[in-house]
Amino acid sequence: MTGKTVSHYQVDDRIGAGAMGEVYRATDTRLDREVAIKVLPRDFSSDRERLQRFEREARTLAALHHPNIMVVFDVGQHDGQPYFVCELLEGNSLREELANGALPARKATQFALQIARGLAAAHGKNVIHRDLKPENLFVTRDGTVKILDFGLAKTVEPPGADPDAPTLASPAGDGTEPGRVMGTPNYMAPEQVRGEVPDHRTDLFALGAVCYEMLGGTKPFARDTVVESMAAVLNDEAPDLA
């Protein structure tokens, strides 16, 4: 992809890669600005679940407008590969910020407030993230926190909503079949561990786990195995922070 022209975007260097896509720095030749392009690798384009998750992330982000949520500008396909164009973020993931342990209380509080505001904006659109964790939170150079990766996001019906009314999310493929466990064990709420239907409180539980880690430098329910961590979420209380 490096060196290619995708629509009116000149692709420069690759700046990241993960399970759900590769991210490239690019130039928007129409508006003369730097952007990021996230591309679903060709090997994954035939994987229905990965494709649905990629498309769901693009669609969800495009519908959310808030300073603490990553901005999506454009979506498309190039040579059979789906992509979306978003703002280019410079800085570190919250995971990288936590590499040396707990954050100062003032900084942790500032970050927590920004994350909460971003979640409130998403919840105001009836969108829940379902996978909030330090890897999906980005701290820009000016200290702004951005919520990323809405690939597991789900639209929930507000109280009294018409169940037949159209929603933001696709009608199928959101990964919420009864009994299916979705999320990251150390940040999952009890209802996620049990495979139950999540709601906005699921994100608040994850935010609490992130805040605990920012202040204490450790995950509240970390155990030796994934199964033990999930059991701890259900049965244990988080240790007090000294």
Secondary structure, DSSP 8 states (H G I E B T S, - for coil): -TT-EETTEEEEEEEEEETTEEEEEEEETTTTEEEEEEE--GGGTT-HHHHHHHHHHHHHHHH---TTB--EEEEEEETTEEEEEEE---EEEHHHHTTTS---HHHHHHHHHHHHHHHHHHHHTTEE-S--SGGGEEEETTS-EEE---TT-EE---TT--TTS--SS-SS-SS--TT---S-GGG--HHHHTT----HHHHHHHHHHHHHHHHHSS-TT--SSHHHHHHHHHH-------
